[in-house]
Amino acid sequence: MFLDLDGRWHHFKGDPAPGGSRELIDAGHEPVPAWCKPPGRAISPADAATVARALADAESYRRDGAEEQCADCEAAPAGACEDHLNDLDLADAYADLGRQLQQDGAE
């Protein structure tokens, strides 16, 4: 059941995932209790640790690659070309997600 913008309750059925396909159903239906896992919770703690290690490896790979200067890096005012700056951005994103996985596993 979800409250709409007008303050009315509506019942839906279907895939609860973001972007999932759902349809409005009549509120007079028989109750059908169900459990759903929040997105991303379908992996075990051991699998989350494996993903965190893979992210650490990917972060290291991207940072190592960004340290190698190329001709475009030498000509760039920032001291690094766009490709290597993108690699550093990806490395930061991998590190952030790895930290989040570790924090979520500690809860």
Secondary structure, 3 states (H helix, E strand, C coil): CEECCCCCEEEEEECCCCCCCEEEECCCCCCCCCCCCCCCCCCCHHHHHHHHHHHHHHHHHHHHHHHCCCHHHHHCCCCCCHHHHHHHHHHHHHHHHHHHHHHHHHC
